[in-house]
Amino acid sequence: MADGAIAAYGVSVETCAQALAAIARPNVTNVQIIFNPFRLKPLDEVLPAAEAAGVAILARVPLASGLLSGRYTAETTFAADDHRTYNRHGESFDRGETFSGVDFETGVAAAAELAGALADGVSLPAATLAWIAAQPGVTSVIPGASNVGQAESNAAAGDVLDGASEGGGFDLEAFDRVVRDVYDRDLRASIHPLW
């Protein structure tokens, strides 16, 4: 780096402390971090620090391994070779990568509450992606998709966000209040101190 061979680089991190350390480094242009309604800690310091430093934030695992798809119930099971089965408690890698570290049953209930706060015609995945994209300091969101329908649902987040700005069916501020209430009541104590 001293000889100018690397002009800029990005990193992917697990914790807010790692993100803050990366943002403070010279030539870092972007940081990928898990950020979604089940992982709000980046709002405290990471997003403001990145915005002040001109560092892009790429929100990864935005749908919490599918928990924020609104499709799962407490009875949902996954294949044995799916990390949502074998890594729920961090057996193979950082447990925060699976369901953003949220206990599955707690996450299902929280997702149902978030979905219940939405107007008809606004899906939980689209609302979630739009909410993340609207946060100051977030540059982009990296949702996964394993089929065309999921990709189309992800793309619908743009329409939802446009609708919020035009007075459509998505009330971003109301959704934000519900996200923060659910997080503070059901998730903060078990999630916030860890990452």
SULDA-V557054 format. One record per residue. RES is the residue in one letter. SS is DSSP state (2 for helix, 1 for strand, 0 for the rest). PSI is psi in radians with two decimals (* if undefined). OMEGA is omega in whole degrees, -180 to 180 (NA if undefined). Layout:
# SULDA-V557054
RES:SS:PSI:OMEGA, RES:SS:PSI:OMEGA
This chain:
# SULDA-V557054
M:0:-0.63:-179, A:0:-0.55:-180, D:0:0.10:176, G:0:0.21:-179, A:0:-0.51:178, I:0:1.92:-178, A:0:-0.55:-178, A:0:2.64:179, Y:1:2.86:177, G:1:2.84:-179, V:1:2.75:172, S:1:2.25:-173, V:0:2.85:176, E:0:-0.70:-171, T:0:2.82:176, C:2:-0.64:178, A:2:-0.73:177, Q:2:-0.68:179, A:2:-0.79:-180, L:2:-0.68:177, A:2:-0.71:180, A:2:-0.74:-179, I:2:-0.57:-179, A:0:-0.22:-179, R:0:2.59:177, P:0:2.54:173, N:0:0.04:175, V:1:2.20:-179, T:1:-0.38:-179, N:1:2.62:180, V:1:2.23:172, Q:1:2.27:179, I:1:2.60:176, I:1:2.16:179, F:0:2.16:179, N:1:3.12:-179, P:0:-0.25:177, F:0:-0.01:-179, R:1:1.45:-174, L:0:-0.13:-176, K:2:-0.62:178, P:2:-0.38:178, L:2:-0.53:-174, D:0:-0.94:-175, E:0:-0.62:-172, V:2:-0.90:-178, L:2:-0.79:177, P:2:-0.71:-180, A:2:-0.73:179, A:2:-0.77:180, E:2:-0.76:-180, A:2:-0.59:-178, A:2:-0.10:-177, G:0:0.49:179, V:0:2.27:180, A:1:2.44:174, I:1:2.17:176, L:1:1.96:-178, A:1:2.03:179, R:1:2.85:-175, V:0:0.80:-174, P:0:-0.43:180, L:0:0.33:174, A:2:0.95:179, S:2:0.55:178, G:2:-0.21:179, L:2:-0.63:-179, L:2:0.29:172, S:2:-0.36:-178, G:0:0.14:-177, R:0:-0.25:-172, Y:0:2.60:172, T:0:3.02:179, A:0:-0.37:-179, E:0:-0.08:-179, T:0:2.34:176, T:0:2.80:-179, F:0:2.77:180, A:0:2.70:-179, A:0:-0.54:-178, D:0:0.21:178, D:0:2.30:-178, H:2:-0.39:178, R:2:-0.17:172, T:2:-0.93:-169, Y:2:-0.09:-179, N:0:0.39:-177, R:0:-0.52:-177, H:0:0.33:178, G:0:0.51:-178, E:0:-0.53:-175, S:0:-0.50:177, F:0:3.13:-175, D:0:2.16:-176, R:2:-0.33:178, G:2:-0.31:178, E:2:-0.31:-179, T:0:2.04:-177, F:2:0.46:-179, S:2:0.40:179, G:2:-0.02:-178, V:0:2.40:172, D:0:2.33:-172, F:2:-0.90:-177, E:2:-0.69:177, T:2:-0.73:179, G:2:-0.70:178, V:2:-0.80:180, A:2:-0.74:180, A:2:-0.74:179, A:2:-0.70:178, A:2:-0.67:178, E:2:-0.74:178, L:2:-0.79:-180, A:2:-0.67:-180, G:2:-0.31:-180, A:0:-0.06:-175, L:0:2.61:176, A:0:2.72:176, D:0:2.43:178, G:0:-0.10:177, V:0:2.01:-178, S:0:2.68:178, L:2:-0.76:179, P:2:-0.76:-179, A:2:-0.73:178, A:2:-0.73:-180, T:2:-0.85:-180, L:2:-0.70:178, A:2:-0.75:179, W:2:-0.79:179, I:2:-0.85:-177, A:2:-0.49:-178, A:2:-0.17:-178, Q:0:2.29:177, P:0:2.27:-180, G:0:-0.33:178, V:1:2.20:-179, T:1:-0.73:-178, S:1:2.83:179, V:1:2.42:-177, I:1:1.42:177, P:0:2.62:174, G:0:2.82:176, A:0:2.31:179, S:0:0.02:176, N:0:2.98:-177, V:2:-0.71:-180, G:2:-0.72:178, Q:2:-0.70:177, A:2:-0.72:178, E:2:-0.69:177, S:2:-0.74:178, N:2:-0.74:-179, A:2:-0.48:-180, A:2:-0.30:179, A:2:-0.61:178, G:2:-0.72:178, D:2:-0.68:179, V:2:-0.78:180, L:2:-0.71:176, D:2:-0.71:179, G:2:-0.62:179, A:2:-0.71:-179, S:2:-0.38:-179, E:0:0.18:179, G:0:0.47:-180, G:0:-2.66:-173, G:0:-0.14:-178, F:0:2.07:179, D:0:1.69:-176, L:2:-0.76:-179, E:2:-0.71:179, A:2:-0.74:179, F:2:-0.72:178, D:2:-0.76:179, R:2:-0.75:-180, V:2:-0.75:178, V:2:-0.87:-177, R:2:-0.64:178, D:2:-0.84:180, V:2:-0.78:180, Y:2:-0.88:-177, D:2:-0.69:-176, R:2:-0.75:-169, D:2:-0.34:-171, L:2:-0.56:-172, R:2:-0.86:-174, A:2:-0.62:-177, S:2:-0.34:-174, I:2:-0.80:-171, H:0:-0.74:-178, P:0:-0.30:-170, L:0:-0.61:-173, W:0:*:NA
